[in-house]
Amino acid sequence: MIPCPICGRELRLFVNTYEVPFFDKILLTSISCECGFKHADSIVLGEKEPSRYTIKAKRSNLFTKVIRSTSGTIRIPELGVSIEPGPASQAFITNLEGVLRRVEEIVRTAMKWNENDGEKVKRCEWILERIQNVIEGDGELTIVLEDPFGNSLILSEESFKERLSEWEAKDLKTGLTVIELTGFTEEEISRL
């Protein structure tokens, strides 16, 4: 039994592997609890190099598959938008339109939080308009997906893949929580 970190009940665990063309096998994991706690991740089975995928999102390719692991960072440079992983980061499989819709949802929330700040509301409206233009076929936006562990990808011949340098990969957030225990003996650490 694996206990829920929130309520202590037994977690439901789903694990499955998928063959992804041009990418190898991916292990998808999902854990959830009746209390509402959930966590999902995708892990590439095999060692991958740190990677960056870049694609121009436009009406004709909005169904392009996007696999974002918990360590993936998504950027839309024209909008000044970055979605970086954190400790509660979730992996997902979607398409380019799904990425844009996620950003749209976040911007709408930010607009509500800042409804008394005219400049921020204008900025949010501008971002929403740019996203809607792309979805309706009037424009394009650059989507950049970076992953220091190589566990994310944009599955399209239109996407440009490049290897991240060591220093670029180190500058990315991973979503991992790292706990360093110093000043303890191995015996003391094993009792924790």
N, C-alpha and C positions, 0 to 999 in steps of 0.2 A: 504494500500500500504506500502510495505517495501522498502525504498530507497537503492540503491546500495551505499556502502561506497566509491566507486571510482568516479562514474559519476553522481549519484543521480537518475538514471532511476529506474523504478520498477523492482524488482528482481523476477525471476521465482523461485517458491518453489515447491519441490517434497518431499512428506512425505509418507512413507509406512512402515507397520510392517510386520515382517517375523517371523515365528516359526522356531527356529533353534533347531534341536534335541540335547538333553542333556544340553541346555543352556537357555531356555526361549524365550520370545518374544524380538525381537530387533527392535528398531525404526531407520530406515534409513532416513536421511534428506539430501537434496541437494539443494543448492541455487546457482543461476547463473544469469549472466547479459550479454547483448549483447556486452558490452565492453571487456569481457573476464574474469571478476571476477567470481570466483566460490569457493564454500566451501562445503564439505560433512562431515558427521559425523554418527557414529553408537552409539546408546545409548541402554543399556540393560534396559528393563522395569522391574524394581524390583531392590532390593538392592543386590549387589554382594560383595564378599570379595576381597581384593587385591590378585592378582593371578600371578603365573608364570607357563608357559607351556614350556616344553623342549622336543625336538624330534630330532632324528638323521635323517637328510635329505639324502636320497639315491635314486638311480634310481627307485626303486620299490615303493616309496611313494611320488613322486614329485607332484601327483595330490591331495594330502591331503589339505583340505580347511584351510585357514588362514583368520581370521577376526581380523583386527587391527583397533581399535578405535583411535580417535585423541589423546588419552592419553597413547597409547601403545608404548613400547620401544622394538625394535628388536635387538638382539645381535647374532653375530656369533663369538664365542670366538676364534676358531682356526685361524680366519682371522684378529682378532683384530678390528672387525667392530661393530659399534653401530649406530642405527638409532633412535634418540630420538625425541620426539614431541616438537614442537615449536608453536608460535602463529598462523602460517599459516599451521599447520599440517592437513593432510587430512586422513580421514578414508578410508579403502579399504577392499574389499573381494577379495582374490586371492587364490593361492595354493603355496606350497613350492617352486616350480619352479619359480612362479611369484615373490616371495620374492628374490630369487637368481638373477633373471633377473633385478629387481630394483637395487640391489646392484651392479650388473655388469654395469648398465647404469651410476650410480654415479661414479664408479671407472674409467670408460672410460672418463668421464668429468674431473675428478681430474687429470688423466694422461695428458690430453690436456693442462690443466692449468699449469702443472709442466713439460712440455716437455723438458725444459732445465736443469732439475735436474735429473741426471742419477739414483741416489739412489731411488728417489720417483717413477720414471718410472718403475724401476725393481720391486719395491714393488707392484705397481699396476698390472704389468704383472703376478707376482706370484699369486695375489688374483684372477685375471681373469682365470688363468690356473687351480687353485683349484676349482673354480665354474664350469668351463667347464668339469673337470674330474667327478664331481658329476653328472652333467646332462647326461654325456655319460655313466655313470655306473661304473666309476673307482674311488671309494672313497665315503666318507660321510662327512657331516659337521653338527655340532650341531646348531640348531636354538632355541633361547630362546626368548619367548614373555612375557614381564612383563607389568602389568597394575595396577596402584594403585587403580583404580575404578572397576576393574574386568570386564571391557567392551570389552576385547579382548580374543580370544581363538584360539587354534589349534584343529580342530575337527578330532581327530583320537584316536583309542584305543592304538596306539603306543606312543602317547604323554604322558608325565608325568606331572600331574598338582599338584601344591602345593600352599598353602596359604602363601603369603608374610607376614613377621612380620610387626608390626607397623613402626619400624625404617627403614626397607627396603622400604616400600611403601612411606614413607616420603622423602627418598633419590631420588626417581624417579621424573623426569620431568613430568609435566601433560599436557603441551601445553596450559594451561590456563593463561590468563593475569589477574593478580590480582592487583586491584587498591585500595589502602588504603587511605581513606580520614581522616586525623587527623587534629584537630584544627578547625573543622567546626561544627556549630550547625546542628541539624537535619533539620531545616527549610532551611538553606543554601544548604545542600546536596540535598534536594528535588527539589530545583530550578535548579540544574545542568543539 
